[in-house]
Amino acid sequence: MPDDQQLTARGAATRQRIIDVATREFAEHGIAGARVERIVAGARTNKAQLYAYFGSKEGLFDAIFSSSLERIVNVVPIDAGDLADWAVRLYDEYLHRPDLIRLATWARLERRPTGHLVDDTERLDEGKLRAITEAQSAGLIRTGDPFDLMALVISMSMAWSPVSNVYAATADEPADTHDRRRALLRDTVRRAVAPD
């Protein structure tokens, strides 16, 4: 698969169109339900080009999914000293980019029904776990397995996400509704992770 540095400007633009269209396609239909024909038509390209860049439909999903995980890590960096604020920033990211959380859900449903969502070599939580451990050592948050604390906070941040079993929020809802949820989330996470 060529990388962006080897691509011409036109090739990079085509590759990006494929990623943009495929992100929406996978988020809406999952891996099995996504159709290469719709992706190439929407990206104004052809199957040969898609396969040249990504190898397969699954390779395309993997590239998009990996990028979505990196985006969340980079756009919503952890502040282990204030996990409540981190949870609220995650909530906001899910409102802004619901497709990212849907991609993770499809990966869970279609690829990894149990255990970690990605292979150990692809996990991006080392920095988060280290930050939580350091915050625990400083007495800023409760003791407990750092991974479990991280999972708990992420789960709480997803209470109103597109994958909620109760209610999926959208960015179009009134600002005061989001403010109310943010305040509840912030307070609940703060209490859940308060030092022992």
N, C-alpha and C positions, 0 to 999 in steps of 0.2 A: 504494500500500500504506500503510495507516495505521500510524503509529508508536505506541509504547506510551503516549506522553503524550496522544495523541488518543483512546485507547481507554478505554472504561469499565472498571471493575474486572472485570466479567464478561467483556468482550471480551478483555482482557489475559490472563485465566485460560484462555479458549478458545484464544487464540493460543499460549500456552505449552504447553497440552496437545497441540496439533498439532505443535509443535516437538519435544516429548518423544517422542511416538509416532513421528513421522517420522524422528527421529534413529535410533531402534532399527531401523525399517523399512529405511532407506537403508543403515545399517551392515551389516545382514544380507543384503539383496538387491541392493544397488547401485541405480543410477538407473533403469536399464531394468527391473529386476526388482521394484522397489518398486511397490506398488499403492495408488492414492489411496483406493480403497474400504476397504482395511484401515486406512489412516491415519485416515480420518474416523470409521470405526467405533470404533477404539481411543481416539480423542480425543473421542468423543461429540459430534460436530458433523456438518456436511454439506459437500459439495463446494463449494457456493456460498461458504460461509464461508472455506474453505481458499483458494479462488481470489481472494476479496476481499482476503485478507491477503498472499498471495504471488504471485498472477498465474498460476502454473502449477506443475506438479510440479517442473520444472527450477528455477523461481524459489525454491521451497521448499528444494530441495537446496542451491542457491547460498547462501541465507540461513543454513542450518545449517552448511554447510561453512565459510563465512566466520567464523561465530561460533566454530567449533571451532579454527580457526587462531588467532584472537585469544585464545581460552582458553589454548592452549598457550604463546603468547608471554607472557601475563600471569601464568599459574600457574607457569610454569617460565622465569623470566627468565634471560637468559644472564649468566654471570660469566666473561668472557673470560680473567680472571686464573686461573681454575680451571675449565677446560673439562672436566676429568675429573669434577668434582662436577656440572656441568651435565648431562653425559651420564647420570650416575646418577639425577639428578632427572627427566630425560626417561624413563628406564627405568621409574621408579616411576609416572610419569603414565600410561604405556601400560598398566601393570598396573591402575591405578585406573580409567582410562577407555579400554578397548580400542576402543570404538566410534569414538573420534576418529581413531585411526590407520587403522581400516577405512574411514572416510569418505574420507580422503586417498587410500587405495589405489583405491577406486572412482573417484574423480575422475581419478586417473592412468590407470586402465584404460579408462574410458568417455569421458573428455573430453580429456585431454592426454597422449598416450602418449610424447611427447618434449618436451624443453625444460623450462622452469619449470612448476611445478604450477599457478600462477595467473598472470594477466596482470601485467605490470610495475606497473601502477597499483594492484594489489591485494596486492602482495608486502609482507610484514611483516618482512623481514629486514634492512632498512636499519640499524636500531639494533644488530642482532647483528654485522653486517659492520663497522660503525664501532667497536664494542667490540673485535672481533678485531684490527682495524688498529691501534688504540691499544695493545693488549697486545703486538702485534708490535713497535711502535715503542719500547715500554718494555723490550723484550728478555725478556718473560715467556713467549712462545711462538714457535715456529719461523716462519721466513719462508715465504712461499707465498701463493698467491691466497686471500684471506680467505673467498671463497665456497666454494672447494674444501675448505678446512679445516673450515668450518661443515658442509658436506655430509658430510664424512668422520666427524665426531663424531656427527652425527645418525644416520648409517647404523650406526655402532657401537652407539649406544644402542638401536637397533631390532633387534639381533641375536636377541633372544628375544621380539620383539613379535608381535602377532597376524598380521603379514604376513611373518614369517620363513619362509624356504624350508627351514629346518632344524628348528626347534622353536618352537612358540608357547607361551609361559609364561602362567600365570594367577595371580591374586592368592591362589588357594586352595592353592598349593604351600607346602611347609614354609618357615618363615622362614629357616632356615639355607641352604636352596637359593638364596633370593634374596640373602642376605648374601654367599654365595660368588660369585654372578654379579656383584654390585655391586663386590666387591673386584677381580675380574678386569677388569671394565669400567673401573673407576677407574685401575688400574695401566696397562692397555693404552692408554687415551686419554692418560694423563699421558706415557707414553713416546713416543706418536705425535706429540704436539704440543710436546715439549720443545724448548727453544731450540736452534738449530743449534750 
